[in-house]
Amino acid sequence: MRRWKIMIIGFIMSAIFGLLGMVFLIFKDEACILISGYNLKTKKEREKYDEVRLSKDERNFCFTCSIIYLIGAITSIFLGKLCFWIAFLVWFIYLFKNIHFNPEKAFDKYKK
């Protein structure tokens, strides 16, 4: 029974990241307001950045997270809950690889 709970958590997390990725896919540059740190910039500061590229990178990040959780959930059905925890660890490493605590450093590569 416990294996099914972990599998459901994996599918829910995959769906959340998949929906976020779909938001960035559909709304493109308008969805950039959802990015933490970027939403605090003034309208004039936002004009300096390539919002389409920023949105694409965020979309790819969300879809990658979704796939990581989906793989973890599916493999936990067949191979046990350890597979989910391995997927969680992979996601955690991927998350911290892509997080920047300095907002200027985070958005420097998107300047026009």
MDTraj code that builds the backbone (N, CA, C; nanometers):
import mdtraj as md
import numpy as np

residues = "MET ARG ARG TRP LYS ILE MET ILE ILE GLY PHE ILE MET SER ALA ILE PHE GLY LEU LEU GLY MET VAL PHE LEU ILE PHE LYS ASP GLU ALA CYS ILE LEU ILE SER GLY TYR ASN LEU LYS THR LYS LYS GLU ARG GLU LYS TYR ASP GLU VAL ARG LEU SER LYS ASP GLU ARG ASN PHE CYS PHE THR CYS SER ILE ILE TYR LEU ILE GLY ALA ILE THR SER ILE PHE LEU GLY LYS LEU CYS PHE TRP ILE ALA PHE LEU VAL TRP PHE ILE TYR LEU PHE LYS ASN ILE HIS PHE ASN PRO GLU LYS ALA PHE ASP LYS TYR LYS LYS".split()
xyz = np.array([
    [0.0814, -0.1194, 0.0000],
    [0.0000, 0.0000, 0.0000],
    [0.0856, 0.1256, 0.0000],
    [0.1948, 0.1227, 0.0739],
    [0.2804, 0.2400, 0.0840],
    [0.3426, 0.2747, -0.0519],
    [0.3715, 0.1724, -0.1316],
    [0.4287, 0.1952, -0.2641],
    [0.3332, 0.2768, -0.3506],
    [0.2043, 0.2522, -0.3368],
    [0.1055, 0.3239, -0.4170],
    [0.0965, 0.4707, -0.3770],
    [0.1150, 0.4997, -0.2486],
    [0.1130, 0.6393, -0.2033],
    [0.2283, 0.7171, -0.2659],
    [0.3448, 0.6575, -0.2671],
    [0.4612, 0.7238, -0.3260],
    [0.4425, 0.7403, -0.4765],
    [0.3847, 0.6389, -0.5401],
    [0.3595, 0.6479, -0.6835],
    [0.2613, 0.7616, -0.7140],
    [0.1584, 0.7757, -0.6318],
    [0.0600, 0.8823, -0.6520],
    [0.1247, 1.0187, -0.6330],
    [0.2104, 1.0312, -0.5330],
    [0.2827, 1.1574, -0.5124],
    [0.3669, 1.1903, -0.6354],
    [0.4318, 1.0906, -0.6908],
    [0.5134, 1.1120, -0.8114],
    [0.4293, 1.1584, -0.9291],
    [0.3135, 1.0965, -0.9479],
    [0.2256, 1.1384, -1.0575],
    [0.1699, 1.2791, -1.0354],
    [0.1381, 1.3129, -0.9107],
    [0.0881, 1.4476, -0.8816],
    [0.1958, 1.5520, -0.9088],
    [0.3172, 1.5264, -0.8630],
    [0.4270, 1.6210, -0.8876],
    [0.4557, 1.6333, -1.0369],
    [0.4493, 1.5220, -1.1072],
    [0.4694, 1.5251, -1.2517],
    [0.3617, 1.6089, -1.3191],
    [0.2378, 1.5955, -1.2737],
    [0.1279, 1.6727, -1.3312],
    [0.1427, 1.8220, -1.3012],
    [0.1858, 1.8555, -1.1804],
    [0.2043, 1.9966, -1.1444],
    [0.3104, 2.0607, -1.2326],
    [0.4251, 1.9943, -1.2452],
    [0.5306, 2.0501, -1.3299],
    [0.4903, 2.0499, -1.4767],
    [0.4159, 1.9486, -1.5189],
    [0.3673, 1.9456, -1.6566],
    [0.2723, 2.0603, -1.6859],
    [0.1825, 2.0902, -1.5924],
    [0.0900, 2.2028, -1.6105],
    [0.1639, 2.3362, -1.6124],
    [0.2631, 2.3505, -1.5248],
    [0.3437, 2.4734, -1.5274],
    [0.4164, 2.4883, -1.6605],
    [0.4691, 2.3780, -1.7103],
    [0.5349, 2.3811, -1.8407],
    [0.4381, 2.4198, -1.9512],
    [0.3142, 2.3701, -1.9418],
    [0.2123, 2.4059, -2.0415],
    [0.1770, 2.5546, -2.0350],
    [0.1765, 2.6112, -1.9150],
    [0.1507, 2.7550, -1.9010],
    [0.2583, 2.8340, -1.9746],
    [0.3845, 2.7950, -1.9560],
    [0.4930, 2.8648, -2.0251],
    [0.4908, 2.8380, -2.1751],
    [0.4425, 2.7221, -2.2160],
    [0.4321, 2.6897, -2.3580],
    [0.3224, 2.7717, -2.4250],
    [0.2087, 2.7849, -2.3593],
    [0.0945, 2.8538, -2.4187],
    [0.1104, 3.0047, -2.4143],
    [0.1487, 3.0588, -2.2984],
    [0.1506, 3.2043, -2.2821],
    [0.2830, 3.2698, -2.3175],
    [0.3856, 3.1904, -2.3427],
    [0.5182, 3.2374, -2.3850],
    [0.5681, 3.3532, -2.2978],
    [0.5915, 3.4710, -2.3544],
    [0.6546, 3.5794, -2.2790],
    [0.5636, 3.6384, -2.1713],
    [0.4316, 3.6231, -2.1823],
    [0.3436, 3.6743, -2.0775],
    [0.3570, 3.5939, -1.9484],
    [0.4007, 3.4697, -1.9575],
    [0.4140, 3.3834, -1.8399],
    [0.5392, 3.4153, -1.7588],
    [0.6251, 3.5010, -1.8089],
    [0.7485, 3.5340, -1.7363],
    [0.7193, 3.5995, -1.6014],
    [0.6017, 3.6558, -1.5864],
    [0.5654, 3.7192, -1.4606],
    [0.5588, 3.6166, -1.3463],
    [0.5489, 3.4877, -1.3800],
    [0.5433, 3.3822, -1.2791],
    [0.6805, 3.3439, -1.2252],
    [0.7863, 3.3922, -1.2878],
    [0.9225, 3.3557, -1.2468],
    [0.9643, 3.4405, -1.1272],
    [1.0064, 3.3724, -1.0231],
    [1.0468, 3.4408, -0.9009],
    [1.1683, 3.5307, -0.9271],
    [1.1620, 3.6511, -0.8771],
    [1.2697, 3.7475, -0.8971],
    [1.2469, 3.8337, -1.0187],
    [1.1987, 3.7729, -1.1247],
    [1.1709, 3.8489, -1.2470],
    [1.0450, 3.9323, -1.2309],
    [0.9510, 3.8828, -1.1536],
    [0.8269, 3.9561, -1.1335],
    [0.8456, 4.0808, -1.0477],
    [0.9590, 4.0931, -0.9797],
    [0.9859, 4.2106, -0.8974],
    [1.0526, 4.3238, -0.9755],
    [1.0934, 4.2961, -1.0977],
    [1.1578, 4.3974, -1.1807],
    [1.0531, 4.4931, -1.2372],
    [1.0952, 4.6166, -1.2565],
    [1.0034, 4.7144, -1.3150],
    [0.9850, 4.6859, -1.4634],
    [0.8829, 4.7466, -1.5202],
    [0.8532, 4.7267, -1.6631],
    [0.9739, 4.7684, -1.7479],
    [1.0392, 4.8769, -1.7086],
    [1.1552, 4.9255, -1.7832],
    [1.2724, 4.8266, -1.7751],
    [1.2930, 4.7667, -1.6591],
    [1.4003, 4.6676, -1.6445],
    [1.3697, 4.5411, -1.7239],
    [1.2418, 4.5031, -1.7307],
    [1.2031, 4.3816, -1.8040],
    [1.2262, 4.3946, -1.9538],
    [1.2237, 4.5153, -2.0057],
    [1.2460, 4.5370, -2.1497],
    [1.3884, 4.5023, -2.1910],
    [1.4804, 4.4950, -2.0958],
    [1.6202, 4.4638, -2.1257],
    [1.6442, 4.3143, -2.1474],
    [1.5428, 4.2315, -2.1194],
    [1.5607, 4.0870, -2.1226],
    [1.4804, 4.0243, -2.2370],
    [1.5326, 3.9136, -2.2860],
    [1.4655, 3.8365, -2.3901],
    [1.3651, 3.7431, -2.3218],
    [1.2406, 3.7873, -2.3155],
    [1.1379, 3.7132, -2.2410],
    [1.0996, 3.5822, -2.3088],
    [1.1092, 3.5760, -2.4404],
    [1.0753, 3.4521, -2.5109],
    [1.1758, 3.3431, -2.4747],
    [1.3028, 3.3776, -2.4742],
    [1.4067, 3.2808, -2.4375],
    [1.3956, 3.2406, -2.2900],
    [1.3651, 3.3371, -2.2060],
    [1.3467, 3.3104, -2.0634],
    [1.2295, 3.2146, -2.0413],
    [1.1218, 3.2367, -2.1131],
    [1.0045, 3.1509, -2.1035],
    [1.0344, 3.0094, -2.1546],
    [1.1098, 2.9993, -2.2638],
    [1.1457, 2.8679, -2.3171],
    [1.2310, 2.7895, -2.2179],
    [1.3270, 2.8557, -2.1561],
    [1.4121, 2.7870, -2.0589],
    [1.3311, 2.7418, -1.9373],
    [1.2395, 2.8249, -1.8932],
    [1.1558, 2.7877, -1.7794],
    [1.0618, 2.6731, -1.8157],
    [1.0097, 2.6764, -1.9370],
    [0.9250, 2.5674, -1.9868],
    [1.0029, 2.4362, -1.9900],
    [1.1248, 2.4406, -2.0432],
    [1.2079, 2.3204, -2.0500],
    [1.2421, 2.2680, -1.9106],
    [1.2668, 2.3596, -1.8170],
    [1.2951, 2.3206, -1.6798],
    [1.1745, 2.2473, -1.6198],
    [1.0547, 2.3012, -1.6389],
    [0.9335, 2.2394, -1.5836],
    [0.9066, 2.1034, -1.6475],
    [0.9230, 2.0939, -1.7784],
    [0.9002, 1.9655, -1.8449],
    [1.0038, 1.8618, -1.8028],
    [1.1279, 1.9023, -1.7815],
    [1.2309, 1.8094, -1.7348],
    [1.1984, 1.7588, -1.5947],
    [1.1552, 1.8482, -1.5076],
    [1.1148, 1.8074, -1.3725],
    [0.9970, 1.7109, -1.3792],
    [0.9030, 1.7385, -1.4686],
    [0.7871, 1.6521, -1.4854],
    [0.8291, 1.5118, -1.5308],
    [0.9206, 1.5060, -1.6234],
    [0.9673, 1.3763, -1.6738],
    [1.0426, 1.2995, -1.5661],
    [1.1229, 1.3700, -1.4864],
    [1.1963, 1.3038, -1.3779],
    [1.0988, 1.2387, -1.2803],
    [0.9966, 1.3138, -1.2407],
    [0.8977, 1.2575, -1.1476],
    [0.8162, 1.1459, -1.2121],
    [0.7831, 1.1597, -1.3393],
    [0.7055, 1.0570, -1.4078],
    [0.7839, 0.9259, -1.4150],
    [0.9114, 0.9352, -1.4481],
    [0.9961, 0.8155, -1.4516],
    [1.0047, 0.7522, -1.3126],
    [1.0200, 0.8368, -1.2098],
    [1.0253, 0.7850, -1.0733],
    [0.8967, 0.7158, -1.0324],
    [0.7830, 0.7735, -1.0711],
    [0.6538, 0.7145, -1.0345],
    [0.6314, 0.5816, -1.1071],
    [0.6621, 0.5788, -1.2350],
    [0.6394, 0.4563, -1.3129],
    [0.7330, 0.3443, -1.2678],
    [0.8593, 0.3755, -1.2470],
    [0.9524, 0.2704, -1.2047],
    [0.9245, 0.2245, -1.0622],
    [0.8636, 0.3105, -0.9792],
    [0.8305, 0.2669, -0.8429],
    [0.7206, 0.1614, -0.8420],
    [0.6398, 0.1584, -0.9474],
    [0.5363, 0.0550, -0.9579],
    [0.6016, -0.0822, -0.9733],
    [0.7023, -0.0882, -1.0575],
    [0.7621, -0.2173, -1.0924],
    [0.8809, -0.2558, -1.0054],
    [0.9584, -0.1577, -0.9629],
    [1.0832, -0.1901, -0.8945],
    [1.0874, -0.1500, -0.7478],
    [0.9859, -0.0814, -0.6989],
    [0.9828, -0.0444, -0.5579],
    [0.9999, 0.1047, -0.5355],
    [0.9748, 0.1423, -0.4110],
    [0.9749, 0.2845, -0.3781],
    [1.1136, 0.3477, -0.3814],
    [1.2183, 0.2686, -0.3799],
    [1.3535, 0.3231, -0.3886],
    [1.3727, 0.4009, -0.5190],
    [1.3080, 0.3557, -0.6254],
    [1.3185, 0.4259, -0.7543],
    [1.2622, 0.5666, -0.7460],
    [1.1535, 0.5830, -0.6710],
    [1.0988, 0.7176, -0.6531],
    [1.1971, 0.8067, -0.5796],
    [1.2585, 0.7532, -0.4740],
    [1.3525, 0.8336, -0.3970],
    [1.4782, 0.8669, -0.4775],
    [1.5178, 0.7792, -0.5659],
    [1.6296, 0.8105, -0.6561],
    [1.5895, 0.9224, -0.7509],
    [1.4680, 0.9157, -0.8037],
    [1.4183, 1.0223, -0.8916],
    [1.4088, 1.1538, -0.8153],
    [1.3660, 1.1470, -0.6898],
    [1.3587, 1.2683, -0.6082],
    [1.4974, 1.3284, -0.5884],
    [1.5961, 1.2442, -0.5641],
    [1.7333, 1.2918, -0.5474],
    [1.7851, 1.3553, -0.6772],
    [1.7552, 1.2931, -0.7911],
    [1.7951, 1.3494, -0.9208],
    [1.7283, 1.4845, -0.9412],
    [1.5988, 1.4939, -0.9077],
    [1.5265, 1.6205, -0.9206],
    [1.5872, 1.7268, -0.8290],
    [1.6210, 1.6882, -0.7068],
    [1.6781, 1.7810, -0.6095],
    [1.8105, 1.8381, -0.6594],
    [1.8952, 1.7519, -0.7144],
    [2.0233, 1.7968, -0.7700],
    [1.9997, 1.8884, -0.8901],
    [1.9079, 1.8506, -0.9766],
    [1.8745, 1.9321, -1.0940],
    [1.8174, 2.0679, -1.0519],
    [1.7362, 2.0684, -0.9483],
    [1.6781, 2.1933, -0.8985],
    [1.7868, 2.2880, -0.8500],
    [1.8769, 2.2380, -0.7651],
    [1.9806, 2.3255, -0.7111],
    [2.0872, 2.3620, -0.8133],
    [2.0975, 2.2849, -0.9184],
    [2.1879, 2.3223, -1.0276],
    [2.1336, 2.4442, -1.1018],
    [2.0019, 2.4585, -1.1057],
    [1.9384, 2.5656, -1.1826],
    [1.8904, 2.6835, -1.0995],
    [1.9038, 2.6766, -0.9682],
    [1.8612, 2.7876, -0.8831],
    [1.9777, 2.8834, -0.8632],
    [1.9473, 3.0122, -0.8728],
    [2.0456, 3.1172, -0.8445],
    [1.9886, 3.2045, -0.7337],
    [2.0685, 3.2288, -0.6326],
    [2.0211, 3.3101, -0.5215],
    [2.0425, 3.4585, -0.5482],
    [2.1245, 3.4907, -0.6464],
    [2.1453, 3.6292, -0.6865],
    [2.0616, 3.6557, -0.8119],
    [1.9608, 3.7422, -0.8040],
    [1.8733, 3.7645, -0.9202],
    [1.9470, 3.8186, -1.0430],
    [2.0493, 3.8990, -1.0220],
    [2.1234, 3.9521, -1.1359],
    [2.1963, 3.8406, -1.2104],
    [2.2550, 3.7486, -1.1358],
    [2.3244, 3.6359, -1.1979],
    [2.2261, 3.5432, -1.2689],
    [2.1068, 3.5299, -1.2117],
    [2.0065, 3.4404, -1.2692],
    [1.9591, 3.4869, -1.4060],
    [1.9508, 3.6171, -1.4268],
    [1.8927, 3.6694, -1.5507],
    [1.9949, 3.7313, -1.6451],
    [2.1234, 3.7264, -1.6103],
    [2.2262, 3.7864, -1.6970],
    [2.2302, 3.7250, -1.8364],
    [2.2114, 3.5951, -1.8469],
    [2.2230, 3.5305, -1.9782],
    [2.1039, 3.5614, -2.0696],
    [2.0009, 3.6290, -2.0166],
    [1.8831, 3.6615, -2.0976],
    [1.8800, 3.8072, -2.1426],
    [1.9867, 3.8814, -2.1144],
    [1.9896, 4.0217, -2.1571],
    [1.9980, 4.0296, -2.3081],
    [1.9287, 4.1298, -2.3630],
    [1.9282, 4.1493, -2.5092],
    [2.0578, 4.2101, -2.5564],
])
top = md.Topology()
chain = top.add_chain()
for i, resn in enumerate(residues, 1):
    res = top.add_residue(resn, chain, resSeq=i)
    for name in ("N", "CA", "C"):
        top.add_atom(name, md.element.get_by_symbol(name[0]), res)
traj = md.Trajectory(xyz[None], top)
